[in-house]
């Protein structure tokens, strides 16, 4: 806590969110940090909790990543379309599973994959039972449980970058789930 107060010169400020959560903006020294892995990505964040979306976006940007942030699926689609028209597209997405009204993160993940070959990392606090099984069937890069730490996010980002370099851009879902010699490998 002393470090937070010190980096804000004795006057920390922030925003309060749902359930008593709070976020403090990163200090300029934190913003200048770059990822230990010099690889950077363009990450689509879709999170209906504005405070968590802002905090995660600021953290990723402080590591050198470009961020496209949306509060729901409709906003995400509009931002992706606008980005593609200007020559930019997300490398992958961090998706909350429960997004409120409209499509949930699992449905959004399927659409991102089908329309733009964008793979997803799910972020959820209460993923279990049938929801967990459905999420796994979509083939996410990873499932990150809330609350997560900075080191959790850094590890998942590194894993995603490494995984993406091993998958051809024009992958096809059928080919990914086929065992050599035929038959399905998917659960």
FIFI-753835 format. One record per residue (C-alpha): y, x, z; residue in one letter. Coordinates in steps of 0.5 Angstrom, whole numbers, padded with zeros to 4 digits, always signed. Example, Ala and Ser with C-alpha at 12.3 -4.5 7.8 and 13.67 -1.06 7.14 Angstrom:
residues 2
-0009+0025+0016a -0002+0027+0014s 
END
This chain:
residues 187
+0000+0000+0000x +0005+0006+0002x +0004+0008-0005x +0006+0002-0008x +0012+0001-0004x +0014+0009-0006x +0013+0008-0013x +0018+0002-0013x +0023+0006-0009x +0022+0001-0003x +0023-0005-0007x +0016-0008-0009x +0016-0014-0013x +0011-0018-0017x +0008-0025-0018x +0004-0030-0015x -0002-0034-0018x -0007-0038-0016x -0011-0038-0010x -0006-0033-0007x -0007-0028-0012x -0001-0023-0013x +0000-0018-0018x +0005-0012-0018x +0008-0009-0024x +0005-0002-0026x +0010+0004-0024x +0013+0008-0030x +0008+0014-0028x +0002+0009-0028x +0004+0006-0035x +0004+0013-0038x -0003+0015-0036x -0008+0015-0042x -0015+0013-0042x -0019+0019-0040x -0023+0018-0047x -0018+0019-0052x -0021+0013-0056x -0016+0007-0056x -0017+0000-0058x -0014-0007-0060x -0016-0012-0055x -0016-0019-0055x -0015-0022-0048x -0016-0030-0047x -0015-0032-0040x -0012-0038-0037x -0010-0035-0031x -0003-0032-0033x -0003-0027-0027x -0009-0024-0029x -0008-0024-0036x -0001-0021-0035x -0004-0016-0030x -0010-0014-0035x -0006-0013-0041x -0001-0009-0037x -0007-0004-0035x -0010-0004-0042x -0003-0002-0045x -0002+0003-0039x -0009+0006-0042x -0006+0006-0049x -0009+0000-0052x -0006-0005-0056x -0007-0012-0053x -0006-0019-0056x -0006-0024-0050x -0007-0031-0050x -0008-0037-0045x -0013-0041-0049x -0017-0041-0056x -0012-0045-0060x -0007-0039-0058x -0012-0034-0059x -0014-0037-0066x -0006-0037-0068x -0005-0030-0066x -0011-0027-0069x -0009-0030-0076x -0002-0028-0075x -0005-0021-0074x -0010-0021-0080x -0004-0023-0084x +0000-0017-0082x -0006-0012-0082x -0008-0012-0075x -0014-0015-0072x -0017-0014-0065x -0023-0009-0064x -0026-0014-0059x -0024-0019-0054x -0024-0020-0047x -0026-0027-0045x -0026-0032-0039x -0031-0037-0040x -0028-0042-0036x -0021-0043-0040x -0019-0050-0038x -0018-0056-0044x -0021-0054-0050x -0027-0049-0052x -0029-0045-0047x -0030-0038-0048x -0037-0038-0050x -0036-0043-0056x -0030-0038-0057x -0034-0032-0057x -0039-0035-0063x -0033-0037-0067x -0030-0030-0066x -0036-0027-0069x -0037-0032-0074x -0030-0032-0077x -0028-0025-0076x -0034-0021-0073x -0030-0020-0067x -0035-0018-0061x -0034-0020-0054x -0034-0018-0047x -0034-0024-0042x -0031-0024-0036x -0033-0030-0030x -0033-0031-0023x -0039-0036-0023x -0043-0035-0028x -0050-0037-0027x -0056-0041-0029x -0055-0045-0036x -0048-0042-0037x -0051-0035-0036x -0057-0036-0040x -0052-0039-0046x -0047-0033-0045x -0053-0028-0046x -0056-0032-0052x -0049-0030-0056x -0050-0023-0055x -0044-0021-0051x -0042-0013-0051x -0042-0014-0043x -0041-0019-0038x -0036-0017-0033x -0036-0021-0026x -0029-0023-0023x -0026-0020-0019x -0027-0013-0022x -0024-0006-0021x -0020-0002-0025x -0026+0003-0025x -0030-0003-0027x -0026-0005-0033x -0025+0003-0035x -0033+0003-0035x -0033-0003-0039x -0028-0001-0044x -0031+0006-0045x -0038+0002-0046x -0035-0003-0051x -0032+0003-0055x -0038+0007-0056x -0042+0001-0058x -0037-0001-0063x -0038+0006-0066x -0045+0004-0067x -0045-0003-0070x -0043-0003-0078x -0037-0007-0079x -0041-0012-0083x -0047-0013-0079x -0050-0020-0079x -0053-0024-0073x -0060-0025-0076x -0061-0017-0078x -0059-0015-0070x -0064-0020-0067x -0070-0018-0072x -0075-0014-0070x -0078-0009-0075x -0084-0012-0078x -0081-0019-0077x -0080-0024-0071x -0075-0025-0067x -0072-0020-0061x -0067-0025-0058x -0069-0028-0052x 
END
